[in-house]
Amino acid sequence: MKTKQTSRRKKWLIAGGIVLLVLAILAAAFFWYVSDYYRAEDVALEVLAQDSSISVQDNLTILSPSSPTDTAIIFYPGAKVEAEAYLPLLNQIRQTGVTCILVHMPFHMAIFDANAAEEVIAQFPEIQHWYIAGHSMGGAMASKFASDHPDQVDGLILLGAYIYGDYPDEKTLTVYGSLNQSVEDHINYTENIVEIEGGNHAQFGNYGPQKGDLPATISTEEQQAQTVTAIEAFLQSAESQK
């Protein structure tokens, strides 16, 4: 009897050891995967270093305009992209008079905190008009939040992304580069779509070339400038309709 119990115990110990080994391998593979991400270029980091009006608060970088405003954009970065890579773009947007709040996602992936905007909104009661924006997978998760919380946001802004979920296209701005065919193929709506001729997927941020992305035929500065113009026009149109 004792021999059978001992044998059974050994089998359980061996099985438990195998499970632990598999879990350890999976954990190591996951951390290896998320540690390989796109770093922000120096030009992006310089925005933070040179502007004292930009503040960092926990997992947020807050870019406030020179004059008080009651309108803000919450921004979700693309997957495996260092959040600071979007500072040049957001710095230009805030200069149009809008507060921009950049969310630093767990493991640089918005999929792990798609509802981050909920806590952001709660922290800034002075903001009356909220827009949520994102690039690539960050755009997909921003779209999911807008779809799940339509009463909390006034509109959705997608860069290199398309509507994910059930959110009105008339309250959505979709901006993509003409060389980003994979996004264009998924746009099955017609309202507020801006195609940037010669633009690609990566140049909404400053993190260098992205695997699988076609080289743009316009500069990063030009692609971002056109993006800012489109966002400013979209926000002005939305405000005029209230």
C-alpha positions in Angstrom: 0.0 0.0 0.0 2.8 2.4 0.9 4.5 1.6 -2.3 1.5 2.5 -4.3 1.1 5.8 -2.4 4.7 6.6 -2.8 4.5 5.9 -6.6 1.4 8.0 -6.9 3.1 10.8 -5.0 6.1 10.7 -7.2 3.9 10.9 -10.3 2.2 14.0 -8.9 5.5 15.6 -8.1 6.8 14.9 -11.6 3.6 16.2 -13.2 3.7 19.3 -11.0 7.3 19.9 -12.0 6.5 19.6 -15.7 3.6 22.2 -15.2 5.9 24.6 -13.4 8.6 24.2 -16.1 6.1 24.9 -18.9 4.8 28.0 -17.0 8.3 29.2 -16.5 9.1 28.8 -20.2 5.9 30.6 -21.2 6.6 33.4 -18.7 10.2 33.8 -20.1 8.8 33.8 -23.7 6.3 36.5 -22.8 8.8 38.8 -21.1 11.2 38.3 -24.0 8.4 39.2 -26.4 7.4 42.4 -24.6 10.9 43.5 -23.9 11.5 43.8 -27.6 9.7 47.1 -28.4 10.2 50.2 -30.5 12.1 52.9 -28.6 11.3 56.6 -28.9 13.8 58.5 -31.0 15.8 61.3 -29.5 13.7 64.0 -31.2 10.7 62.6 -29.2 12.5 62.5 -25.9 13.8 66.1 -26.4 10.2 67.3 -26.4 9.8 66.1 -22.8 13.3 67.4 -21.8 12.9 70.9 -23.2 9.3 71.7 -22.2 8.7 72.2 -18.5 4.9 72.6 -19.0 4.7 68.9 -19.9 4.2 66.9 -16.7 4.5 63.2 -15.8 2.0 61.8 -13.3 2.2 58.0 -12.6 1.5 56.4 -15.9 0.4 59.6 -17.7 2.3 62.3 -19.6 0.1 65.5 -19.6 0.6 68.1 -22.3 -1.4 71.2 -21.4 -2.0 74.2 -23.7 -0.9 77.7 -22.8 -4.5 78.7 -22.1 -7.1 76.9 -20.0 -9.3 74.5 -21.8 -12.2 72.1 -21.0 -11.3 69.7 -23.9 -8.8 66.9 -23.8 -7.6 64.0 -25.9 -6.6 60.7 -24.2 -4.0 58.9 -26.4 -3.3 55.2 -26.5 0.1 54.3 -28.1 0.6 51.5 -30.7 1.5 48.0 -29.6 5.1 47.6 -28.5 5.9 51.3 -29.0 7.4 53.4 -26.2 4.8 56.0 -25.3 7.2 58.9 -25.6 7.4 58.3 -29.3 4.1 60.2 -29.7 5.2 63.3 -27.9 6.1 65.3 -31.1 2.6 64.7 -32.5 0.8 65.4 -29.2 2.9 68.5 -28.6 1.6 69.9 -31.9 -2.0 69.0 -31.1 -1.8 70.7 -27.7 -0.6 73.9 -29.4 -4.0 74.0 -31.1 -5.5 74.6 -27.6 -6.3 71.0 -26.5 -5.0 69.1 -23.5 -3.3 65.8 -24.5 -2.9 63.0 -22.0 -0.6 60.2 -23.1 -1.2 56.9 -21.4 1.8 54.6 -20.7 0.5 51.1 -21.1 1.6 47.9 -19.3 4.3 46.2 -21.3 3.8 48.9 -24.0 0.5 47.2 -25.1 -2.9 48.9 -24.8 -4.6 45.5 -24.9 -3.6 45.1 -21.2 -5.4 48.2 -20.1 -8.1 49.1 -22.6 -10.1 50.9 -19.9 -7.3 53.1 -18.8 -9.3 56.1 -20.0 -11.9 55.6 -17.3 -9.4 56.4 -14.5 -8.0 59.3 -16.6 -11.4 60.9 -16.9 -12.0 60.5 -13.2 -8.7 62.4 -12.4 -9.5 65.5 -14.4 -13.0 66.8 -13.4 -12.3 70.2 -15.0 -12.4 68.6 -18.4 -15.9 68.6 -19.9 -15.2 67.3 -23.4 -13.3 64.1 -23.8 -11.9 62.5 -27.0 -10.1 59.2 -27.1 -7.4 58.5 -29.7 -4.9 55.9 -30.5 -2.5 54.6 -33.0 -2.6 51.0 -34.5 -3.6 48.6 -31.7 -3.9 51.6 -29.4 -6.5 52.9 -31.8 -8.3 49.5 -31.7 -8.4 49.7 -27.9 -9.5 53.3 -27.9 -12.3 52.3 -30.3 -13.3 49.5 -27.9 -13.4 51.9 -25.0 -15.5 54.4 -27.0 -17.9 51.6 -28.0 -18.2 50.4 -24.4 -18.5 53.9 -22.9 -20.2 56.1 -25.5 -21.5 58.5 -22.8 -18.0 59.3 -21.5 -16.4 60.5 -24.7 -17.4 63.0 -27.3 -15.5 61.4 -30.2 -12.9 58.9 -31.4 -9.7 59.6 -33.3 -8.0 56.7 -35.0 -4.5 56.9 -36.5 -3.4 53.9 -38.7 -6.5 52.1 -37.3 -10.2 51.6 -38.0 -13.3 51.4 -35.9 -13.3 48.3 -33.7 -16.6 47.7 -32.0 -19.8 49.6 -32.4 -19.2 53.4 -32.5 -20.7 56.0 -34.8 -18.5 56.8 -37.8 -19.8 60.3 -37.8 -18.2 60.8 -34.4 -15.0 59.2 -35.5 -12.0 60.6 -37.4 -9.9 58.0 -39.2 -6.5 59.1 -40.5 -4.2 56.7 -42.3 -1.3 56.7 -44.8 -1.9 55.8 -48.4 0.9 53.2 -48.1 -0.9 51.4 -45.2 -3.2 49.2 -47.3 -4.1 46.9 -44.5 -6.0 49.7 -42.7 -7.7 50.9 -45.9 -9.0 47.4 -46.6 -10.9 47.3 -43.3 -12.6 50.7 -43.5 -16.2 50.0 -44.4 -17.6 53.4 -43.5 -17.4 56.8 -45.2 -17.5 59.6 -42.6 -14.5 61.6 -41.6 -11.8 59.6 -43.4 -8.4 61.3 -44.2 -5.9 59.5 -46.3 -2.4 61.0 -46.2 -0.8 60.6 -49.6 2.6 59.1 -49.3 2.2 58.4 -45.5 2.8 55.0 -43.9 1.9 53.3 -40.7 4.8 54.2 -38.4 5.2 57.9 -39.0 2.4 59.0 -36.7 5.0 58.4 -34.0 8.8 58.9 -33.8 10.2 55.4 -33.3 11.8 54.6 -36.6 10.9 52.1 -39.3 8.4 49.4 -38.4 8.7 45.8 -39.5 6.4 45.1 -42.5 5.7 48.8 -43.1 6.4 50.4 -46.5 8.8 53.4 -46.6 6.9 56.6 -46.7 7.4 59.0 -49.5 6.8 62.1 -47.3 8.7 63.0 -44.1 7.5 62.2 -40.6 7.1 65.9 -40.0 4.8 66.3 -43.0 2.7 63.3 -42.1 2.3 64.5 -38.5 1.5 68.1 -39.7 -1.3 66.8 -41.9 -2.6 64.7 -39.0 -2.7 67.7 -36.7 -4.6 69.7 -39.3 -7.2 66.9 -39.7 -7.6 66.5 -35.9 -8.0 70.3 -35.4 -10.7 70.4 -38.1 -12.5 67.4 -36.7 -12.6 68.9 -33.2 -13.8 72.3 -34.4 -16.5 70.6 -36.4 -17.6 68.5 -33.4 -17.6 71.6 -31.1 -19.7 73.6 -33.6 -22.4 70.9 -33.6 -22.9 71.0 -29.8 
